[in-house]
Amino acid sequence: MKRKPLHEDPIKHIVWKGDRLQVLDQRLLPRTVKFATCRTAADVAKATRDMVLRGAPLIGCAAAYGMALAARRNRLKDVLAAEPLLRRARPTAVNLMHALDRMLDVAKSGPEATLSKRMAAAAEAYYRDDLAFNARMATLGAALLKKGSNVITHCNAGALATAGIGTAVGMIRAGWIAGKVAHVYPCETRPYLQGARLTLWELMKAGIPATLITDNMAAHLMKTRKIDAVIVGSDRIAANADVCNKIGTYGLAILAKHHGIPFYVVAPSTTVDLSTKHGDDIPIEERSIQEVVEIFGAPIAPKGAKAHHFGFDVTPHALVTAIVTEKGVVSPANSVNLRKVLTTHVHP
Amino acid sequence: MKRKPLHEDPIKHIVWKGDRLQVLDQRLLPRTVKFATCRTAADVAKATRDMVLRGAPLIGCAAAYGMALAARRNRLKDVLAAEPLLRRARPTAVNLMHALDRMLDVAKSGPEATLSKRMAAAAEAYYRDDLAFNARMATLGAALLKKGSNVITHCNAGALATAGIGTAVGMIRAGWIAGKVAHVYPCETRPYLQGARLTLWELMKAGIPATLITDNMAAHLMKTRKIDAVIVGSDRIAANADVCNKIGTYGLAILAKHHGIPFYVVAPSTTVDLSTKHGDDIPIEERSIQEVVEIFGAPIAPKGAKAHHFGFDVTPHALVTAIVTEKGVVSPANSVNLRKVLTTHVHP
């Protein structure tokens, strides 16, 4: 099969138009490709909350653009009012908080007359950084894989979740191009099915051999087929290197450990939250149970059913083989190595 | 909450009418209660194959009735012709093979003139046995639980899967009545969603507090809530006490081990297959991938997506705390203890 270069056919899922942000409605994928237009920070907050866009790095990028939209009238008070609105949109992905902190700094560091211009430039820079981080992580990550690896991934840590080629999927794509990835098994990732709807779509577009599995098939696959790596993204990494990611990740990490399979986390440094000491201190978003008891509006449980909908879980760092950041590889994953890699000055 | 006695409101999901078998169409549950009528062994085979009825013990009961239907004209050759048809309906549940072996023995052990009568009586006896086994396992199993247990279960090993109150769910129900079960978390059990559609329905009917989770939430729940037991059924138990059950069971067993939580399997002796030495020798049914890439007809994956649909997996006996049969509790689960319990003559 022809292997497309890393940057061919990029998915244009977030497009800055100066006075508005166009975002691909990921809820409708893979069958419908439709864009939503955000003209205000409130629009961006709503799109984030409603999961029109998702993925920790992309949530950060969108929030940066949301702040730029709030600055359009060159009034600092508009920006200050928009910030908490955006911050409350999702609780777990720390990239959102990082992006808002950075944009607030920019807002406050110059005159109001240039506010709009400065904020637009800062949002663009934040986006370009994430794009560059993706490429760097893909290269660093692919180097960890052995030739002909069969890989399991979870949720969507792909192009759709970032500005560039993705975190986990970026590493997989770079690995495929280098002949290191032979086959990918995306877990469908209930309840929101990001693996089935988004990751598989990206892999098929990239021409990477992929076979969908339900989340509960991973253990059987690890036992009966050759699985060489589990590769996932992250929504927040604590100072002790515990990894918060989409619900189901923690279980996958235990299964990988049981079968002696390396477990890799790929995330930019903007996903690391040194102010959170321990993974168990990370707030776990609980979303509507409607997303569990119904699938695309079809009821799958009895009327009046109770359900849990934990959006995320936390994988203790002891289960993580390595964390791949744009600044370097944290391995073994622990607080000392994490801090060491983050404070390294990189000259790419 | 009022605790209903064990045998109140039994679910009448398989009804023998002498010249036909009525079976509840479990594919339509929980929203629609509709019966299908089987007038021939071929009808029973089709209903089994198409999962109108499912659950290893119930598949055995239905096959016994199917053989009785084939005997209606008192011709042994009809019975001999029906047997392979029924045997091929599903490959994994060994109760099917046991029921057919027993019915073949009955068919051959008397004159053709009494064939229909003998076969109907044997099918009824097989059904009554399963019902009695359920009650016995529920009592034996509940005794293993500590007071106020929170329990995770998988798939549907309930009344709908058996003639009686179920295997895993029977133990849970007896435990609830005895104050030993406080709360139940059924895993939804993709792709067929038996946990969401069937087990939760049974638990709600019985008034047992239950909260639905997606399969990938089990690990998070084990880490963050008090979970005291995982209780599942089985489709086939090998001579070495390895347990074949619905896909996802093996993963749950690993997660339970990791968290130090007891893992119980509840299954009648008709589920044990001493002719299969090792769990890995059990044929694992691969069903249509349509059931993975679509949910109730709604596509969840891109067009042309590849997928796996393993129906079952095998849990090595080392991960099993105890196997509860109607003849006694096998603990620790291994070949010696299994054979010992099976050959015990029980006087209930």
HADDOCK unambig.tbl for C-alpha pairs under 7 A between the chains (distance, minus, plus):
assign (segid A and resid 30 and name CA) (segid B and resid 301 and name CA) 6.73 0.50 0.50
assign (segid A and resid 30 and name CA) (segid B and resid 302 and name CA) 5.55 0.50 0.50
assign (segid A and resid 31 and name CA) (segid B and resid 302 and name CA) 6.69 0.50 0.50
assign (segid A and resid 190 and name CA) (segid B and resid 214 and name CA) 6.51 0.50 0.50
assign (segid A and resid 191 and name CA) (segid B and resid 214 and name CA) 6.80 0.50 0.50
assign (segid A and resid 196 and name CA) (segid B and resid 300 and name CA) 6.20 0.50 0.50
assign (segid A and resid 196 and name CA) (segid B and resid 301 and name CA) 4.99 0.50 0.50
assign (segid A and resid 197 and name CA) (segid B and resid 300 and name CA) 5.83 0.50 0.50
assign (segid A and resid 197 and name CA) (segid B and resid 301 and name CA) 4.98 0.50 0.50
assign (segid A and resid 197 and name CA) (segid B and resid 302 and name CA) 6.63 0.50 0.50
assign (segid A and resid 201 and name CA) (segid B and resid 302 and name CA) 5.91 0.50 0.50
assign (segid A and resid 210 and name CA) (segid B and resid 306 and name CA) 6.95 0.50 0.50
assign (segid A and resid 211 and name CA) (segid B and resid 306 and name CA) 4.89 0.50 0.50
assign (segid A and resid 211 and name CA) (segid B and resid 307 and name CA) 4.71 0.50 0.50
assign (segid A and resid 211 and name CA) (segid B and resid 308 and name CA) 6.69 0.50 0.50
assign (segid A and resid 212 and name CA) (segid B and resid 306 and name CA) 6.10 0.50 0.50
assign (segid A and resid 212 and name CA) (segid B and resid 307 and name CA) 4.26 0.50 0.50
assign (segid A and resid 212 and name CA) (segid B and resid 308 and name CA) 6.32 0.50 0.50
assign (segid A and resid 213 and name CA) (segid B and resid 307 and name CA) 5.89 0.50 0.50
assign (segid A and resid 213 and name CA) (segid B and resid 308 and name CA) 5.60 0.50 0.50
assign (segid A and resid 214 and name CA) (segid B and resid 190 and name CA) 6.49 0.50 0.50
assign (segid A and resid 214 and name CA) (segid B and resid 191 and name CA) 6.79 0.50 0.50
assign (segid A and resid 215 and name CA) (segid B and resid 215 and name CA) 6.90 0.50 0.50
assign (segid A and resid 215 and name CA) (segid B and resid 216 and name CA) 6.24 0.50 0.50
assign (segid A and resid 216 and name CA) (segid B and resid 215 and name CA) 6.23 0.50 0.50
assign (segid A and resid 216 and name CA) (segid B and resid 216 and name CA) 6.98 0.50 0.50
assign (segid A and resid 216 and name CA) (segid B and resid 247 and name CA) 6.50 0.50 0.50
assign (segid A and resid 216 and name CA) (segid B and resid 248 and name CA) 4.36 0.50 0.50
assign (segid A and resid 216 and name CA) (segid B and resid 251 and name CA) 6.88 0.50 0.50
assign (segid A and resid 217 and name CA) (segid B and resid 247 and name CA) 6.28 0.50 0.50
assign (segid A and resid 217 and name CA) (segid B and resid 248 and name CA) 5.93 0.50 0.50
assign (segid A and resid 219 and name CA) (segid B and resid 250 and name CA) 6.61 0.50 0.50
assign (segid A and resid 219 and name CA) (segid B and resid 251 and name CA) 5.08 0.50 0.50
assign (segid A and resid 220 and name CA) (segid B and resid 250 and name CA) 6.97 0.50 0.50
assign (segid A and resid 220 and name CA) (segid B and resid 313 and name CA) 6.01 0.50 0.50
assign (segid A and resid 247 and name CA) (segid B and resid 216 and name CA) 6.49 0.50 0.50
assign (segid A and resid 247 and name CA) (segid B and resid 217 and name CA) 6.28 0.50 0.50
assign (segid A and resid 248 and name CA) (segid B and resid 216 and name CA) 4.34 0.50 0.50
assign (segid A and resid 248 and name CA) (segid B and resid 217 and name CA) 5.92 0.50 0.50
assign (segid A and resid 250 and name CA) (segid B and resid 219 and name CA) 6.61 0.50 0.50
assign (segid A and resid 250 and name CA) (segid B and resid 220 and name CA) 6.97 0.50 0.50
assign (segid A and resid 251 and name CA) (segid B and resid 216 and name CA) 6.87 0.50 0.50
assign (segid A and resid 251 and name CA) (segid B and resid 219 and name CA) 5.08 0.50 0.50
assign (segid A and resid 251 and name CA) (segid B and resid 255 and name CA) 6.91 0.50 0.50
assign (segid A and resid 254 and name CA) (segid B and resid 255 and name CA) 6.81 0.50 0.50
assign (segid A and resid 255 and name CA) (segid B and resid 251 and name CA) 6.91 0.50 0.50
assign (segid A and resid 255 and name CA) (segid B and resid 254 and name CA) 6.81 0.50 0.50
assign (segid A and resid 300 and name CA) (segid B and resid 196 and name CA) 6.20 0.50 0.50
assign (segid A and resid 300 and name CA) (segid B and resid 197 and name CA) 5.83 0.50 0.50
assign (segid A and resid 301 and name CA) (segid B and resid 30 and name CA) 6.74 0.50 0.50
assign (segid A and resid 301 and name CA) (segid B and resid 196 and name CA) 4.98 0.50 0.50
assign (segid A and resid 301 and name CA) (segid B and resid 197 and name CA) 4.98 0.50 0.50
assign (segid A and resid 302 and name CA) (segid B and resid 30 and name CA) 5.55 0.50 0.50
assign (segid A and resid 302 and name CA) (segid B and resid 31 and name CA) 6.70 0.50 0.50
assign (segid A and resid 302 and name CA) (segid B and resid 197 and name CA) 6.64 0.50 0.50
assign (segid A and resid 302 and name CA) (segid B and resid 201 and name CA) 5.92 0.50 0.50
assign (segid A and resid 306 and name CA) (segid B and resid 210 and name CA) 6.95 0.50 0.50
assign (segid A and resid 306 and name CA) (segid B and resid 211 and name CA) 4.89 0.50 0.50
assign (segid A and resid 306 and name CA) (segid B and resid 212 and name CA) 6.09 0.50 0.50
assign (segid A and resid 307 and name CA) (segid B and resid 211 and name CA) 4.70 0.50 0.50
assign (segid A and resid 307 and name CA) (segid B and resid 212 and name CA) 4.25 0.50 0.50
assign (segid A and resid 307 and name CA) (segid B and resid 213 and name CA) 5.88 0.50 0.50
assign (segid A and resid 308 and name CA) (segid B and resid 211 and name CA) 6.69 0.50 0.50
assign (segid A and resid 308 and name CA) (segid B and resid 212 and name CA) 6.32 0.50 0.50
assign (segid A and resid 308 and name CA) (segid B and resid 213 and name CA) 5.60 0.50 0.50
assign (segid A and resid 313 and name CA) (segid B and resid 220 and name CA) 6.00 0.50 0.50
